[in-house]
């Protein structure tokens, strides 16, 4: 069974008009809404399996730049680490490095075309514990920071953080909501369309 939205016209975000335009390109199950304010947008994508979640992450990773912060929010098992594995590959982290969730160490670092700082805050009991780690050098440093369980850091994250909310659609499918600056969302949408979504 295909998720709803497949077989319909592909929607693309037009940054000049800040609206939706139809495109004859391949169909993707996504929509962009400019609901937060004039500078941010939201993109919703349905992933049908872990391989697609990985690919979505890889596409996102290819479009990240230095100082980007990605905040992942979702329940256990929704695919936050799988998405991060894709982001790492999109950032050029070599396949020889296994991307694992740093549940006990809180942070793993990987070298790609720029540094990837991967936080897992599942075991963090309060945001003030981040002070002990010197989180500022990661959030405002020269690499890309990906934070699992980022909802534990309310009020600490930079204003231009790319938020990714991961929810169960069913046993295998995930609803992935990407929220951030209009320009970044438009680029990711374009790349997802080119990537077969």
PLY file of the C-alpha trace (Angstrom):
ply
format ascii 1.0
element vertex 197
property float x
property float y
property float z
element edge 196
property int vertex1
property int vertex2
end_header
0.00 0.00 0.00
1.40 3.39 -0.97
1.07 6.34 1.40
-1.44 8.98 0.43
0.07 11.64 -1.76
1.77 9.27 -4.20
0.34 9.57 -7.68
-0.56 13.21 -7.15
1.25 16.16 -8.64
4.58 16.95 -7.02
4.57 20.14 -5.02
7.59 22.39 -4.93
8.28 25.45 -2.87
8.75 28.68 -4.79
10.96 30.91 -2.64
10.22 34.01 -4.72
6.46 33.83 -4.25
6.72 31.92 -0.97
4.05 29.55 -2.20
3.40 26.20 -3.80
3.82 25.51 -7.50
3.04 22.35 -9.46
5.84 20.49 -11.12
5.64 17.67 -13.67
8.62 15.95 -12.06
8.39 12.72 -10.14
5.84 12.53 -7.36
6.89 12.86 -3.74
4.79 12.61 -0.62
5.59 15.96 0.85
4.20 19.37 1.42
5.69 22.67 2.41
3.80 25.01 4.67
4.88 28.52 5.52
3.09 28.43 8.84
5.65 29.54 11.40
6.65 33.00 10.16
7.87 34.73 7.02
11.36 33.23 7.34
10.62 29.58 8.14
8.88 26.70 6.41
7.88 23.14 7.16
8.33 20.07 4.95
6.59 16.74 5.66
7.94 13.51 4.15
6.73 9.94 4.62
9.49 7.34 4.84
8.30 3.82 4.08
11.29 1.99 5.57
14.70 2.47 7.23
16.44 2.63 3.84
14.34 5.64 2.85
14.95 7.26 6.25
18.69 6.81 5.67
18.39 8.32 2.17
16.41 11.30 3.50
19.19 11.84 6.04
21.85 11.59 3.36
20.08 14.23 1.26
19.80 16.50 4.29
23.49 15.95 5.12
24.59 16.91 1.61
22.88 20.27 2.10
24.20 21.15 5.54
26.91 23.75 6.04
29.27 24.68 8.86
27.56 25.80 12.06
24.27 24.08 11.15
22.45 22.51 14.09
19.95 19.71 13.48
17.54 18.97 16.34
15.93 15.53 16.20
12.75 14.95 18.19
10.80 11.69 18.34
9.93 8.64 20.38
12.18 5.61 20.77
12.42 3.64 17.54
11.23 6.38 15.18
14.55 6.40 13.30
16.56 9.30 14.75
19.83 7.34 14.67
19.06 5.93 11.20
18.48 9.47 9.92
21.73 10.58 11.58
23.59 7.76 9.83
22.34 9.14 6.53
23.27 12.70 7.52
26.80 11.49 8.31
27.16 9.85 4.89
25.79 13.00 3.26
28.49 14.95 5.08
31.11 12.62 3.64
31.88 10.57 6.76
33.55 7.44 5.31
31.66 4.12 5.35
34.42 2.61 7.51
33.05 4.56 10.48
30.00 3.02 12.11
27.59 5.75 13.16
26.10 4.74 16.50
24.02 6.53 19.06
26.24 7.95 21.83
23.74 7.06 24.58
26.37 6.63 27.29
29.03 9.09 26.13
26.52 11.78 25.05
28.62 12.77 22.02
30.46 11.13 19.13
32.61 13.06 16.65
33.13 12.10 13.02
35.27 13.71 10.32
33.68 14.22 6.91
33.90 17.25 4.65
33.42 19.00 8.00
33.17 17.72 11.56
29.95 16.06 12.66
29.11 16.29 16.36
26.44 13.71 17.18
24.71 14.15 20.55
22.26 11.69 22.12
20.56 13.25 25.12
18.30 10.32 26.01
20.02 9.86 29.38
20.29 13.57 30.10
18.13 14.43 33.10
18.36 18.23 32.85
19.62 20.77 30.32
22.14 22.21 32.79
24.21 19.02 32.35
25.13 20.37 28.92
26.99 23.24 30.62
29.48 20.74 32.02
30.23 19.53 28.50
30.94 22.97 27.06
28.12 22.58 24.56
28.66 26.08 23.17
31.80 25.01 21.32
29.72 22.40 19.48
26.55 24.41 18.84
28.46 27.48 17.72
31.60 25.77 16.37
32.80 25.05 12.87
31.13 21.69 12.30
27.59 20.36 12.01
25.80 19.35 15.20
23.05 16.70 15.24
21.18 16.29 18.51
18.90 13.33 19.27
16.28 14.05 21.96
16.76 17.76 21.32
13.46 18.56 23.02
15.46 18.38 26.27
17.34 21.55 25.25
14.50 24.02 24.96
15.83 27.56 25.08
19.46 26.60 24.36
19.34 25.89 20.63
20.24 28.60 18.08
17.37 30.39 16.33
18.28 28.94 12.93
18.24 25.30 14.12
16.82 22.80 11.63
14.18 20.82 13.56
13.24 17.32 12.46
10.24 15.71 14.15
9.92 11.96 13.64
6.63 10.18 14.27
5.20 6.74 13.69
2.83 6.61 10.72
2.50 2.83 11.18
4.81 -0.09 12.02
7.20 0.65 9.14
6.38 4.15 7.92
7.58 7.33 9.56
6.21 10.84 9.21
9.21 13.17 9.13
8.54 16.88 9.59
11.47 19.15 8.75
11.16 22.72 9.96
13.63 25.54 9.39
14.64 28.50 7.30
12.79 28.87 3.98
15.95 28.65 1.86
17.21 25.46 3.55
13.79 23.79 3.31
13.48 24.71 -0.39
16.90 23.17 -1.11
16.06 19.97 0.79
12.71 19.69 -1.01
14.42 20.05 -4.39
17.01 17.42 -3.47
14.33 15.02 -2.20
12.54 15.39 -5.54
15.78 14.66 -7.39
16.43 11.72 -5.06
13.30 9.85 -6.03
10.83 10.91 -3.36
0 1
1 2
2 3
3 4
4 5
5 6
6 7
7 8
8 9
9 10
10 11
11 12
12 13
13 14
14 15
15 16
16 17
17 18
18 19
19 20
20 21
21 22
22 23
23 24
24 25
25 26
26 27
27 28
28 29
29 30
30 31
31 32
32 33
33 34
34 35
35 36
36 37
37 38
38 39
39 40
40 41
41 42
42 43
43 44
44 45
45 46
46 47
47 48
48 49
49 50
50 51
51 52
52 53
53 54
54 55
55 56
56 57
57 58
58 59
59 60
60 61
61 62
62 63
63 64
64 65
65 66
66 67
67 68
68 69
69 70
70 71
71 72
72 73
73 74
74 75
75 76
76 77
77 78
78 79
79 80
80 81
81 82
82 83
83 84
84 85
85 86
86 87
87 88
88 89
89 90
90 91
91 92
92 93
93 94
94 95
95 96
96 97
97 98
98 99
99 100
100 101
101 102
102 103
103 104
104 105
105 106
106 107
107 108
108 109
109 110
110 111
111 112
112 113
113 114
114 115
115 116
116 117
117 118
118 119
119 120
120 121
121 122
122 123
123 124
124 125
125 126
126 127
127 128
128 129
129 130
130 131
131 132
132 133
133 134
134 135
135 136
136 137
137 138
138 139
139 140
140 141
141 142
142 143
143 144
144 145
145 146
146 147
147 148
148 149
149 150
150 151
151 152
152 153
153 154
154 155
155 156
156 157
157 158
158 159
159 160
160 161
161 162
162 163
163 164
164 165
165 166
166 167
167 168
168 169
169 170
170 171
171 172
172 173
173 174
174 175
175 176
176 177
177 178
178 179
179 180
180 181
181 182
182 183
183 184
184 185
185 186
186 187
187 188
188 189
189 190
190 191
191 192
192 193
193 194
194 195
195 196
